[in-house]
């Protein structure tokens, strides 16, 4: 199994080549997690729809007289309970993937910022070398 790359504690100690490799790997993981997040959102939505359908079906089968009693009876049904558990599971997975994605996005921003800083200092240093002869 692959591990999600993390930036080193002191990013300024890492060489340019290593930093670019890390940036490329994190970008790849962001692409992967972005698609997983989209799939997880669709799955969560479908699971929520299944809860609604199970509740409606259970209410229609109910012999209770009032709407409140029908709702209470429906929430106690096995089908509704299973659909709710599935929805909770899909919700938890989506939250996990979203958290991983957000953390990597912050790491990507940090590395991008460091690369930009280095590029800016390279331009300054090379200009200073040209004009201070």
PyMOL commands that place a pseudoatom at each C-alpha (Angstrom):
pseudoatom trace, name=CA, resn=UNK, resi=1, chain=A, elem=C, hetatm=0, pos=[0.000, 0.000, 0.000]
pseudoatom trace, name=CA, resn=UNK, resi=2, chain=A, elem=C, hetatm=0, pos=[1.198, 3.496, -0.773]
pseudoatom trace, name=CA, resn=UNK, resi=3, chain=A, elem=C, hetatm=0, pos=[1.619, 6.147, 1.879]
pseudoatom trace, name=CA, resn=UNK, resi=4, chain=A, elem=C, hetatm=0, pos=[0.509, 9.715, 1.424]
pseudoatom trace, name=CA, resn=UNK, resi=5, chain=A, elem=C, hetatm=0, pos=[3.646, 11.886, 1.307]
pseudoatom trace, name=CA, resn=UNK, resi=6, chain=A, elem=C, hetatm=0, pos=[4.134, 14.582, 3.906]
pseudoatom trace, name=CA, resn=UNK, resi=7, chain=A, elem=C, hetatm=0, pos=[6.434, 17.608, 3.753]
pseudoatom trace, name=CA, resn=UNK, resi=8, chain=A, elem=C, hetatm=0, pos=[9.452, 17.526, 6.060]
pseudoatom trace, name=CA, resn=UNK, resi=9, chain=A, elem=C, hetatm=0, pos=[9.426, 19.460, 9.300]
pseudoatom trace, name=CA, resn=UNK, resi=10, chain=A, elem=C, hetatm=0, pos=[11.840, 22.055, 7.914]
pseudoatom trace, name=CA, resn=UNK, resi=11, chain=A, elem=C, hetatm=0, pos=[11.026, 22.418, 4.236]
pseudoatom trace, name=CA, resn=UNK, resi=12, chain=A, elem=C, hetatm=0, pos=[13.927, 24.804, 3.670]
pseudoatom trace, name=CA, resn=UNK, resi=13, chain=A, elem=C, hetatm=0, pos=[16.415, 21.933, 4.276]
pseudoatom trace, name=CA, resn=UNK, resi=14, chain=A, elem=C, hetatm=0, pos=[15.134, 19.970, 1.252]
pseudoatom trace, name=CA, resn=UNK, resi=15, chain=A, elem=C, hetatm=0, pos=[16.804, 20.294, -2.141]
pseudoatom trace, name=CA, resn=UNK, resi=16, chain=A, elem=C, hetatm=0, pos=[14.960, 21.612, -5.184]
pseudoatom trace, name=CA, resn=UNK, resi=17, chain=A, elem=C, hetatm=0, pos=[14.785, 18.245, -6.948]
pseudoatom trace, name=CA, resn=UNK, resi=18, chain=A, elem=C, hetatm=0, pos=[13.457, 16.450, -3.872]
pseudoatom trace, name=CA, resn=UNK, resi=19, chain=A, elem=C, hetatm=0, pos=[10.964, 19.232, -3.272]
pseudoatom trace, name=CA, resn=UNK, resi=20, chain=A, elem=C, hetatm=0, pos=[9.681, 19.058, -6.855]
pseudoatom trace, name=CA, resn=UNK, resi=21, chain=A, elem=C, hetatm=0, pos=[9.333, 15.265, -6.577]
pseudoatom trace, name=CA, resn=UNK, resi=22, chain=A, elem=C, hetatm=0, pos=[7.355, 15.705, -3.356]
pseudoatom trace, name=CA, resn=UNK, resi=23, chain=A, elem=C, hetatm=0, pos=[5.178, 18.347, -5.021]
pseudoatom trace, name=CA, resn=UNK, resi=24, chain=A, elem=C, hetatm=0, pos=[4.491, 16.002, -7.966]
pseudoatom trace, name=CA, resn=UNK, resi=25, chain=A, elem=C, hetatm=0, pos=[3.577, 13.130, -5.634]
pseudoatom trace, name=CA, resn=UNK, resi=26, chain=A, elem=C, hetatm=0, pos=[1.255, 15.312, -3.575]
pseudoatom trace, name=CA, resn=UNK, resi=27, chain=A, elem=C, hetatm=0, pos=[-0.390, 16.608, -6.747]
pseudoatom trace, name=CA, resn=UNK, resi=28, chain=A, elem=C, hetatm=0, pos=[-0.999, 13.014, -7.838]
pseudoatom trace, name=CA, resn=UNK, resi=29, chain=A, elem=C, hetatm=0, pos=[-2.542, 12.186, -4.478]
pseudoatom trace, name=CA, resn=UNK, resi=30, chain=A, elem=C, hetatm=0, pos=[-4.703, 15.315, -4.662]
pseudoatom trace, name=CA, resn=UNK, resi=31, chain=A, elem=C, hetatm=0, pos=[-6.004, 14.178, -8.057]
pseudoatom trace, name=CA, resn=UNK, resi=32, chain=A, elem=C, hetatm=0, pos=[-6.755, 10.716, -6.685]
pseudoatom trace, name=CA, resn=UNK, resi=33, chain=A, elem=C, hetatm=0, pos=[-8.401, 11.967, -3.489]
pseudoatom trace, name=CA, resn=UNK, resi=34, chain=A, elem=C, hetatm=0, pos=[-10.410, 14.526, -5.453]
pseudoatom trace, name=CA, resn=UNK, resi=35, chain=A, elem=C, hetatm=0, pos=[-11.988, 11.756, -7.517]
pseudoatom trace, name=CA, resn=UNK, resi=36, chain=A, elem=C, hetatm=0, pos=[-12.524, 9.629, -4.390]
pseudoatom trace, name=CA, resn=UNK, resi=37, chain=A, elem=C, hetatm=0, pos=[-14.210, 12.595, -2.730]
pseudoatom trace, name=CA, resn=UNK, resi=38, chain=A, elem=C, hetatm=0, pos=[-16.566, 13.021, -5.678]
pseudoatom trace, name=CA, resn=UNK, resi=39, chain=A, elem=C, hetatm=0, pos=[-17.450, 9.318, -5.590]
pseudoatom trace, name=CA, resn=UNK, resi=40, chain=A, elem=C, hetatm=0, pos=[-17.959, 9.459, -1.820]
pseudoatom trace, name=CA, resn=UNK, resi=41, chain=A, elem=C, hetatm=0, pos=[-20.300, 12.455, -2.166]
pseudoatom trace, name=CA, resn=UNK, resi=42, chain=A, elem=C, hetatm=0, pos=[-22.391, 10.639, -4.790]
pseudoatom trace, name=CA, resn=UNK, resi=43, chain=A, elem=C, hetatm=0, pos=[-22.507, 7.496, -2.634]
pseudoatom trace, name=CA, resn=UNK, resi=44, chain=A, elem=C, hetatm=0, pos=[-23.529, 9.505, 0.417]
pseudoatom trace, name=CA, resn=UNK, resi=45, chain=A, elem=C, hetatm=0, pos=[-26.302, 11.209, -1.537]
pseudoatom trace, name=CA, resn=UNK, resi=46, chain=A, elem=C, hetatm=0, pos=[-27.571, 7.847, -2.826]
pseudoatom trace, name=CA, resn=UNK, resi=47, chain=A, elem=C, hetatm=0, pos=[-27.534, 6.439, 0.716]
pseudoatom trace, name=CA, resn=UNK, resi=48, chain=A, elem=C, hetatm=0, pos=[-29.556, 9.437, 1.943]
pseudoatom trace, name=CA, resn=UNK, resi=49, chain=A, elem=C, hetatm=0, pos=[-32.086, 8.829, -0.836]
pseudoatom trace, name=CA, resn=UNK, resi=50, chain=A, elem=C, hetatm=0, pos=[-32.317, 5.192, 0.271]
pseudoatom trace, name=CA, resn=UNK, resi=51, chain=A, elem=C, hetatm=0, pos=[-33.143, 6.348, 3.809]
pseudoatom trace, name=CA, resn=UNK, resi=52, chain=A, elem=C, hetatm=0, pos=[-35.940, 8.546, 2.445]
pseudoatom trace, name=CA, resn=UNK, resi=53, chain=A, elem=C, hetatm=0, pos=[-37.327, 5.696, 0.338]
pseudoatom trace, name=CA, resn=UNK, resi=54, chain=A, elem=C, hetatm=0, pos=[-37.146, 3.243, 3.245]
pseudoatom trace, name=CA, resn=UNK, resi=55, chain=A, elem=C, hetatm=0, pos=[-38.960, 5.714, 5.501]
pseudoatom trace, name=CA, resn=UNK, resi=56, chain=A, elem=C, hetatm=0, pos=[-41.681, 6.287, 2.904]
pseudoatom trace, name=CA, resn=UNK, resi=57, chain=A, elem=C, hetatm=0, pos=[-42.112, 2.577, 2.338]
pseudoatom trace, name=CA, resn=UNK, resi=58, chain=A, elem=C, hetatm=0, pos=[-42.309, 1.892, 6.072]
pseudoatom trace, name=CA, resn=UNK, resi=59, chain=A, elem=C, hetatm=0, pos=[-44.905, 4.648, 6.543]
pseudoatom trace, name=CA, resn=UNK, resi=60, chain=A, elem=C, hetatm=0, pos=[-47.050, 3.251, 3.770]
pseudoatom trace, name=CA, resn=UNK, resi=61, chain=A, elem=C, hetatm=0, pos=[-46.986, -0.202, 5.418]
pseudoatom trace, name=CA, resn=UNK, resi=62, chain=A, elem=C, hetatm=0, pos=[-47.788, 1.291, 8.810]
pseudoatom trace, name=CA, resn=UNK, resi=63, chain=A, elem=C, hetatm=0, pos=[-51.120, 0.625, 10.487]
pseudoatom trace, name=CA, resn=UNK, resi=64, chain=A, elem=C, hetatm=0, pos=[-50.795, 3.638, 12.808]
pseudoatom trace, name=CA, resn=UNK, resi=65, chain=A, elem=C, hetatm=0, pos=[-53.482, 6.318, 12.677]
pseudoatom trace, name=CA, resn=UNK, resi=66, chain=A, elem=C, hetatm=0, pos=[-51.526, 9.549, 13.033]
pseudoatom trace, name=CA, resn=UNK, resi=67, chain=A, elem=C, hetatm=0, pos=[-48.572, 10.828, 11.063]
pseudoatom trace, name=CA, resn=UNK, resi=68, chain=A, elem=C, hetatm=0, pos=[-46.495, 11.027, 14.251]
pseudoatom trace, name=CA, resn=UNK, resi=69, chain=A, elem=C, hetatm=0, pos=[-47.200, 7.395, 15.053]
pseudoatom trace, name=CA, resn=UNK, resi=70, chain=A, elem=C, hetatm=0, pos=[-46.373, 6.406, 11.447]
pseudoatom trace, name=CA, resn=UNK, resi=71, chain=A, elem=C, hetatm=0, pos=[-43.049, 8.244, 11.658]
pseudoatom trace, name=CA, resn=UNK, resi=72, chain=A, elem=C, hetatm=0, pos=[-42.194, 6.593, 14.967]
pseudoatom trace, name=CA, resn=UNK, resi=73, chain=A, elem=C, hetatm=0, pos=[-43.092, 3.176, 13.630]
pseudoatom trace, name=CA, resn=UNK, resi=74, chain=A, elem=C, hetatm=0, pos=[-41.101, 3.768, 10.441]
pseudoatom trace, name=CA, resn=UNK, resi=75, chain=A, elem=C, hetatm=0, pos=[-37.976, 4.833, 12.363]
pseudoatom trace, name=CA, resn=UNK, resi=76, chain=A, elem=C, hetatm=0, pos=[-38.122, 1.575, 14.287]
pseudoatom trace, name=CA, resn=UNK, resi=77, chain=A, elem=C, hetatm=0, pos=[-38.256, -0.599, 11.175]
pseudoatom trace, name=CA, resn=UNK, resi=78, chain=A, elem=C, hetatm=0, pos=[-35.323, -2.793, 10.204]
pseudoatom trace, name=CA, resn=UNK, resi=79, chain=A, elem=C, hetatm=0, pos=[-35.145, -1.405, 6.658]
pseudoatom trace, name=CA, resn=UNK, resi=80, chain=A, elem=C, hetatm=0, pos=[-34.950, 2.201, 7.856]
pseudoatom trace, name=CA, resn=UNK, resi=81, chain=A, elem=C, hetatm=0, pos=[-32.364, 1.344, 10.510]
pseudoatom trace, name=CA, resn=UNK, resi=82, chain=A, elem=C, hetatm=0, pos=[-30.180, -0.441, 7.947]
pseudoatom trace, name=CA, resn=UNK, resi=83, chain=A, elem=C, hetatm=0, pos=[-30.511, 2.443, 5.473]
pseudoatom trace, name=CA, resn=UNK, resi=84, chain=A, elem=C, hetatm=0, pos=[-29.590, 4.938, 8.194]
pseudoatom trace, name=CA, resn=UNK, resi=85, chain=A, elem=C, hetatm=0, pos=[-26.533, 2.878, 9.185]
pseudoatom trace, name=CA, resn=UNK, resi=86, chain=A, elem=C, hetatm=0, pos=[-25.423, 2.742, 5.553]
pseudoatom trace, name=CA, resn=UNK, resi=87, chain=A, elem=C, hetatm=0, pos=[-25.885, 6.501, 5.229]
pseudoatom trace, name=CA, resn=UNK, resi=88, chain=A, elem=C, hetatm=0, pos=[-23.851, 7.104, 8.389]
pseudoatom trace, name=CA, resn=UNK, resi=89, chain=A, elem=C, hetatm=0, pos=[-21.083, 4.890, 7.039]
pseudoatom trace, name=CA, resn=UNK, resi=90, chain=A, elem=C, hetatm=0, pos=[-21.036, 6.757, 3.707]
pseudoatom trace, name=CA, resn=UNK, resi=91, chain=A, elem=C, hetatm=0, pos=[-21.069, 10.095, 5.528]
pseudoatom trace, name=CA, resn=UNK, resi=92, chain=A, elem=C, hetatm=0, pos=[-18.103, 9.060, 7.700]
pseudoatom trace, name=CA, resn=UNK, resi=93, chain=A, elem=C, hetatm=0, pos=[-16.114, 7.915, 4.648]
pseudoatom trace, name=CA, resn=UNK, resi=94, chain=A, elem=C, hetatm=0, pos=[-16.791, 11.186, 2.827]
pseudoatom trace, name=CA, resn=UNK, resi=95, chain=A, elem=C, hetatm=0, pos=[-15.679, 13.184, 5.856]
pseudoatom trace, name=CA, resn=UNK, resi=96, chain=A, elem=C, hetatm=0, pos=[-12.476, 11.143, 6.089]
pseudoatom trace, name=CA, resn=UNK, resi=97, chain=A, elem=C, hetatm=0, pos=[-11.621, 11.616, 2.408]
pseudoatom trace, name=CA, resn=UNK, resi=98, chain=A, elem=C, hetatm=0, pos=[-12.452, 15.329, 2.632]
pseudoatom trace, name=CA, resn=UNK, resi=99, chain=A, elem=C, hetatm=0, pos=[-10.135, 15.677, 5.624]
pseudoatom trace, name=CA, resn=UNK, resi=100, chain=A, elem=C, hetatm=0, pos=[-7.282, 13.914, 3.807]
pseudoatom trace, name=CA, resn=UNK, resi=101, chain=A, elem=C, hetatm=0, pos=[-7.867, 16.057, 0.731]
pseudoatom trace, name=CA, resn=UNK, resi=102, chain=A, elem=C, hetatm=0, pos=[-7.872, 19.299, 2.738]
pseudoatom trace, name=CA, resn=UNK, resi=103, chain=A, elem=C, hetatm=0, pos=[-4.662, 18.371, 4.572]
pseudoatom trace, name=CA, resn=UNK, resi=104, chain=A, elem=C, hetatm=0, pos=[-2.869, 17.539, 1.335]
pseudoatom trace, name=CA, resn=UNK, resi=105, chain=A, elem=C, hetatm=0, pos=[-4.156, 20.717, -0.246]
pseudoatom trace, name=CA, resn=UNK, resi=106, chain=A, elem=C, hetatm=0, pos=[-2.548, 22.713, 2.570]
pseudoatom trace, name=CA, resn=UNK, resi=107, chain=A, elem=C, hetatm=0, pos=[0.698, 20.741, 2.145]
pseudoatom trace, name=CA, resn=UNK, resi=108, chain=A, elem=C, hetatm=0, pos=[0.618, 21.432, -1.596]
pseudoatom trace, name=CA, resn=UNK, resi=109, chain=A, elem=C, hetatm=0, pos=[0.171, 25.139, -0.930]
pseudoatom trace, name=CA, resn=UNK, resi=110, chain=A, elem=C, hetatm=0, pos=[3.109, 25.131, 1.486]
pseudoatom trace, name=CA, resn=UNK, resi=111, chain=A, elem=C, hetatm=0, pos=[5.406, 23.437, -1.051]
pseudoatom trace, name=CA, resn=UNK, resi=112, chain=A, elem=C, hetatm=0, pos=[4.237, 25.688, -3.870]
pseudoatom trace, name=CA, resn=UNK, resi=113, chain=A, elem=C, hetatm=0, pos=[4.939, 28.716, -1.747]
pseudoatom trace, name=CA, resn=UNK, resi=114, chain=A, elem=C, hetatm=0, pos=[8.434, 27.461, -0.907]
pseudoatom trace, name=CA, resn=UNK, resi=115, chain=A, elem=C, hetatm=0, pos=[9.163, 26.795, -4.580]
pseudoatom trace, name=CA, resn=UNK, resi=116, chain=A, elem=C, hetatm=0, pos=[7.990, 30.312, -5.464]
pseudoatom trace, name=CA, resn=UNK, resi=117, chain=A, elem=C, hetatm=0, pos=[10.161, 31.780, -2.708]
pseudoatom trace, name=CA, resn=UNK, resi=118, chain=A, elem=C, hetatm=0, pos=[13.185, 29.941, -4.039]
pseudoatom trace, name=CA, resn=UNK, resi=119, chain=A, elem=C, hetatm=0, pos=[12.500, 31.059, -7.583]
pseudoatom trace, name=CA, resn=UNK, resi=120, chain=A, elem=C, hetatm=0, pos=[12.154, 34.660, -6.412]
pseudoatom trace, name=CA, resn=UNK, resi=121, chain=A, elem=C, hetatm=0, pos=[15.425, 34.533, -4.494]
pseudoatom trace, name=CA, resn=UNK, resi=122, chain=A, elem=C, hetatm=0, pos=[17.169, 32.899, -7.490]
pseudoatom trace, name=CA, resn=UNK, resi=123, chain=A, elem=C, hetatm=0, pos=[16.095, 35.793, -9.727]
pseudoatom trace, name=CA, resn=UNK, resi=124, chain=A, elem=C, hetatm=0, pos=[17.301, 38.345, -7.159]
pseudoatom trace, name=CA, resn=UNK, resi=125, chain=A, elem=C, hetatm=0, pos=[20.631, 36.597, -6.658]
pseudoatom trace, name=CA, resn=UNK, resi=126, chain=A, elem=C, hetatm=0, pos=[21.311, 36.214, -10.382]
pseudoatom trace, name=CA, resn=UNK, resi=127, chain=A, elem=C, hetatm=0, pos=[20.469, 39.914, -11.051]
pseudoatom trace, name=CA, resn=UNK, resi=128, chain=A, elem=C, hetatm=0, pos=[22.735, 40.993, -8.205]
pseudoatom trace, name=CA, resn=UNK, resi=129, chain=A, elem=C, hetatm=0, pos=[25.573, 38.896, -9.628]
pseudoatom trace, name=CA, resn=UNK, resi=130, chain=A, elem=C, hetatm=0, pos=[25.211, 40.433, -13.076]
pseudoatom trace, name=CA, resn=UNK, resi=131, chain=A, elem=C, hetatm=0, pos=[25.227, 44.039, -11.966]
pseudoatom trace, name=CA, resn=UNK, resi=132, chain=A, elem=C, hetatm=0, pos=[27.870, 43.960, -9.221]
pseudoatom trace, name=CA, resn=UNK, resi=133, chain=A, elem=C, hetatm=0, pos=[30.997, 43.332, -11.272]
for i in range(1, 133): cmd.bond("trace and resi %d" % i, "trace and resi %d" % (i + 1))
show_as sticks, trace
zoom trace
